[in-house]
C-alpha cells in the first residue's frame, strides 16, 4: 500500500469503529479479515495509526475544536498526522490527492484547519489535565480519589501501549524452557518482574503460528491478570469456582496451578464464551475444568452448591478503567452498563457467589478497575453485611502459597500501570470463618 492508501484505510477503519457498537479490537479484526489482500506490514501500520488516534482522542478533539472543525474520522487523521506525528500540513495535503486508493482532496474547511494546526505539537500548555491525560469527565473525580498525587503519572502510563505478556503452562514447561522454545521462533522473551509464571515478549510477533503457543506451552495473559490468579492460591485436589470465567484466562491459570487435580467449575452467563474457551482448555492439556453456564448470578445452581467450594473467584464485570492502555476506545465509547448500574451488579454477584464458599474457604473478588467504588468500597460494604468473612492480606496469601514477596503492601492486591507496568487490577481475598465443631449432647452432660 502507498502512504496515501494507508491513510484512507485508517479513515475507513475509524469510520467503522465509530459506527459499530463493538470494541475497537473486534472491529479491527473483522475489518482485516474482510480484506485479506492487505499485507502484514500494511496491516500493522494501519492498526498502529488507528490505535494511536484512539489513544489521542481527547487531545486531537481539543485541537480540532480550537481550529473550529468537527472531530470526524478524516479530520482526526489529518490532525494526528500534523500534531501527533509532526508532519507539515503541506506534506500531508499531498497525500489527500484523490488518486487511486488515496483520500479525496481537502475541502476549504479542512485546508484551513490544517493550516491552523501546522507546526504545533500534540500537547499544549492550555490543555486541561483531563485532556492531556485522556480522562473522561465521568471518571475524573473517582480516579483522583483513587490515585491522589499520582493521578497525572498514572494517566500518562495509561496512554502507553500495553506490553505483550505470556503465562507459562506449568503442566508442560517452565519459564526457561518456554523462553528457549520461543527463541527458536525468533521471539525474545524475558521473565516478568512480579509473576513467577510470566514472560514479557518483545514486539508483537504472530503468536498463533508459533509452536510454543499451539502446543499449549504458553498463553497470552497480562502479568496483572496472572497475579490475580495467584491470589486465588489454589492447591491440587481443591474444589474451585471461577464465577465469571469469561474467556477462561484465569480459569486456565488456576487449573494449571492445581496440577490438573481437583475440580474447577468455570461459570459465566454468556455460554458462547465458555464454549470458545473449551479450545484453550484442550490446548493446555487441562481436564479438571468443568464449564457451567449460568442464567444469572442468582442461578439455582448456586443455592444447590452452597458452601461446597474451597475457593471462589469473582472476576466481576466492571468499568475496565485499568485496561484503558489496551482498550483506548473504551474511555469514550461505553458499550456496556455504566458505573451506576455496575456497582449494584457487582455487589449482587459477590453476595450470591459468597454462598458457594465453604467454612474456612476463601472468596476472591477482582476487577480490572482503578475506581474505589468498584473496589475498596465494595469490599467494605460486603464485610459489613457478611461478618463471617474477613480480609486476608496479600502478603499472607503470598507467604502461605510460597510465591515469595507480595507485589504490593497493604491488605489488597492493587496494581497500576505506573507503579507495576501491568494493567490496573484490584483483588481482595476474604476468608469465611471456620465453623466450630458442634458439642455432642452426651459429652456436654458428662462434663
N, C-alpha and C positions, 0 to 999 in steps of 0.2 A: 504494500500500500504506500502511496505517496503521503508526505506530511499533510497535505490538504485532505486526502481521503480519510486519514486517521481522525482529523478534526471533525469531519462530517459524521464519522462513526460515533465519536463521543457525543455529538449533539443528538444523534438518533437514540443512543443508549440512555442519555439523561432524560430525553423526552419519554421514553418507555418507562423508566423508573418513576418519573413524576406522575404518569397516568395509571400505574399499576399498583394496586393495594397489596403489594408483597414486599418482603425485604429486598434491598438492592442486590445482595449477592445472588438471590434466587432469580431475579430479573436478568442479571448479567449472565448467569449460566444458561438460561433459556435463550437469550439473545445470541450467544456464541454457538449454541447447539444448532440454531436455525441458520447459521452462517458458517458452516464448516470450511468454506473456502478461505476464511481468514486464517492466515498462518499464525504459529505460536508467538513469534516476535511481535507481530502486529497486534495480536490479541492482548498480549501482556501490556503493550504500550497504551492501547485504548483503555484497558481496565485501570491501569495505574493513573492515567489522566482523569478518568471519571471519578475514581476514588479520591484523588487529590481535590477535585472540585467539591465533592460531597463533604470532605473534611474542612473546606474553606467556605462553607455555605454562608455563615453569618458575616464573615469579613468581605466576601465578594458582594453579598447583598448590600452591605454598608456602602461600599464604593459605588455600586450601581445606583443606589438611592441618591448619593451625593452628586452623581453625574446626571441625575434626572431620567434614569432609564429603568424599565421594569426588569426584574431578575428572571428572564426567560432562559431556557437552556442555551440558546445561541449567545445571548448576552453574557451568561456566566462563562462560557467557553472563551469568548473574546476577552473578558475581564481577567480570567485566570491566566491566559497567555501573556497578558501585559503586566499586571501587578503580581501575579503568582509566579510566573516563570521568568519575568524580567525581559520579555521581548519588546522591541519597539513597535508602536502601533502601525507604522507603515509596512513593516515586515509581515505582521500578522494579516494586514489587509490584503496583501498579495496572495495569501493562501485562500482567501474567500473570492475566488476567481470566477466561479460559475462553470468551470470546466468539468470534464468527465470525473465523476465521483467527488468533486470539490464542493464546498458550501457555496451558496448563492452570494453574489457581491453584497457588501454592506449597503443598507439604505442610508439616507441622510442622518437619521437619528442615531444609528449605530456608529457611523463615522464620527459624529460629534461626541458621542460617549467615549469612543476610543481615544480621541484627542484629549479629552478631559483626564483620562487615566494615564496617558503616556508619561513615562519616566517615573511614575510613582511605584512604591513597593507595597507589599500586601498589608503590612501593619502601618498604622498612623497614630501619632500621639493623641489625636482627638477621639480615637476609638474608645468606647466604654470597655471596662474589664470583661463584661459578659460577652461582648462581641469578639474581643481579642481571644477569649478562651472558648468561644463557640458554645456558650452556655445558654440554653433556652430559659426564658423568663420564669417558667413554672418550677424549674429546678434550682434556681439561684439560691433562694433562702435555705432550703434543706441542705444543699451542698455546702454552703458557707458554715452552717451549723455543724455539719459532719467533719469538715476539713479544716476549719479555723484558719490560722495564718498560712496553711499550706494550700489554700484554695487556688491561688494562681499557679503554683507549681504543679498541682495535680491536674488542673485543667489543661495545662500545656502538655503534660505527659499523655493525656487522653487524646491529643491531636496527632500523636505519632502512630505510624502503622504498628500493629501488634506483631511480635516475633512469632515464628513458627516453632511450636513445641511438640515433642513426641513423648509418649509414655511407653516405656518398655513393657512387654508382657513377661512377668517373672516366671510364668509356667514354661516359657520357651527359651529365654535368653537372660543375659544380664546387660548392664549398660556398656561395658567394654566390648562384648561380643556384638551387640546391636550396632555400636558405632563403627566397628570394623565392617560389618555387613553393609552398612550404608556407604562406607568409604569405597567399597567395590563398585558402587553405582555413582561414584564421583560426588557424593553428598557429604559435606562436612558437618559434623555434629559434635557439640560439647556438652558435658554434664550440666544440668541445671543447678542453680545455686541452692535452692530451697527444697526441692523434691528429690528424694533418693532414687526415684524411678524415671526421672525426666532427662531428655536430651533436647538441646536447642539447636535448630538447624540453621545453617547459613543460607540465605536466599530463599527462593520459592520453587524448589525442584518439583517435578511432576511425580509425587509420591505414589500415586495409584498404580504406576507402571513399575515400581521398584519391588524386587523380590522380598526384601525385608518387610514391606508393608503387606504384600499379597499373601505371604506365609504367616501373617499374624504375629510377627516379632515386635512390631511397634504399632501404636495407634496415635492419631493426631489428638492432642489434648493439651490445653493451656496449663502451664505449671500451677496456676492458682486452682484450677479445677482438680488437678491431681492432689493438691493439699487438702481440699475438701474431702476427697475420698479417703485420704489418710486419717482425717479427723474421725471418720467412722470407726477406725481401728478394728476391723472385723478379724475374727480368728477362724481357722479351719473348724468345720463342724457346726458353726453357728447358724441360726435362723435369722435372715436379714430381709428387710423390705426396702426397696428403693421406690418410695411412694409416688414420685413424679419423675419417672425414669426418662421420659422423652426419647432422645435418640440413643440412649444407653451408654454414654461415655463413662459416667461414674459407676454404672452397673458393672461394666467390664472391669474397671479397676478393682472394685470391691470383690467380685467373684475370683479374680486372679489372686488377690491378697489372701483369699481363703483356700488357695491351692486346690480349687475345684472340689472342695469338701464342704458339706453342709448344703444350705439352700438359700438362694437369692431370688426373691419374688420381685420382678420388675413390673410396676404398676404405672398406668397412665390412662387418662380419659380419652386420649387420641390413639385408637387401636392401630391405625395405619403406621404411626411412628414405631410402635412396638414390633410390628411385622417387618419393617425395614431394618430395625436393629438386629433382628434374628441373624442376618447375614454377618454382621460384625461379631456376634457371639460365636458363630460357627468358625469364622476365620481365626478367632483367637483360641480355638480348641476348648471352649468352656461348655460344660454340660451340667453345671449346677445352677443354671438360671432358668427360671420359670416365668415367662411373660403372662401377665394377667391384666386385661383391660378393665377399667372401672367405668361405671356410668356417671359417677360424680365422686367428690370427696367423701360423701356420705353413703357410698355403695354398701348394701347389706353384707358384702364380703368382710368389711372391716369389723362389723359387730360380731360376726361368726368367728373371727380370729382374734378376739380381744385377749390381750396380754399373752400372746403366743411367741413374740419375737424378741431376740436379743438386741438387735439394732434396727432402728427405723430412720431412714434418711428422708427428709422432706426438702428437696431442692425446689423451693416454691417459685411459682410464676411471679415475675417482678418487673420493675421498670427497665432493667437492663442498663442502668447508668454506668455500671462497672465495665461494660463491653463496648463503650462508645468508640474506642480506637479501632475496634474490629467491625463495628456496625455504625459508621458515622451518620448514616441517614436516619437512624432511629431517634436521634435528638429532635428532629424536626418533623418526622412522619410517624407519629404513634399509630401502630397498626393493630393494637390490642387494647385492652381496658386501661384507663388512666389510673393515676395514683389513688384517687378517691374510691375506685372500685377494687383495686388490688389489695389495699391494706386490710379491709374486712375479709376478702377472699383468703388471704394468707393466714389470717387468724383462724378462720374456719377450717382450713386444711390442716393446720398444726393441731388444733383441738381434736379433729377426727383421727388423724394419724397417731396421736398420743395413745389412743385406746389399744393400739397393737403392741405397745411396749410391755414386756413382762416386768414384774418386780425385780429390781436390780439391773434391768436393761437400760439402754440409752436411746434417746431421741436426738437426732442431729438435724438442726434447722439451718438451711443455707439459702443464700440468694447471690446473684451477680449484680447486686446493687450497692451503691455507696450511701444511700439515704437512711437516716436514723429511723424514720417512720416504718421502714420495711425490715429493719434490723434490730437494733438495741431496744427500741420501743416495743416491738413485737414480743421479744423475749421477756421484757419486764411485765407486759400485760399477761403473758402466758403463765409465768411463775406466780403472779398474784392470784390467779384463778385455779392453779394446779399446784397446791402446796406440797404434794408428794414428789415433785420434781425439783432438783437443784442443779445449778450450773457447775459443770466440771471444767476447770481452767484448761486452756490449750496446752500449757506446759505439762500438766498432769497427764493428759492424753498422750502426748509425745513421749514422755518418760515411761509410762506404762507399756506403750507399744514398741518401745525400742527404736523410735525414729530419730533419736538424737535430740538436739536442742530445738525447741519450738521456734518457728519463724517469726513469732510475734510475742509481745509481752501483754499481760492483761488476761481477762477471762475469755475473750472471744478471739477467733481467728478472723482478723480484719486485714485484708490485703488491698493495696492500692497500686496503680501503675507507677506513680512517682517514687514510692518507697521500695517496692518489691519487684518492679518491672514484670508484673503479672496483670491479668485483668483484675478489675475490682471485685472482690468476693468478701462475703461475710459468712461465718459459720459459728453456731453455738452448740455445744454438747451439753445435753441435760440428762441426768440420771434419775430414774424412778427409784424411790426408796424401797428397799427390800422389805417384804412383809415379815413380821415376826412370826415365829412358829407358834401355832395355837397351843394353848395349855390343855392337856388331856384332863377331863373331869376327875378321873380316879387319882391321877398324880397330884392334882391340886388338893383333893381331900386328904391324901396321905401326908402332905406337907402340913 
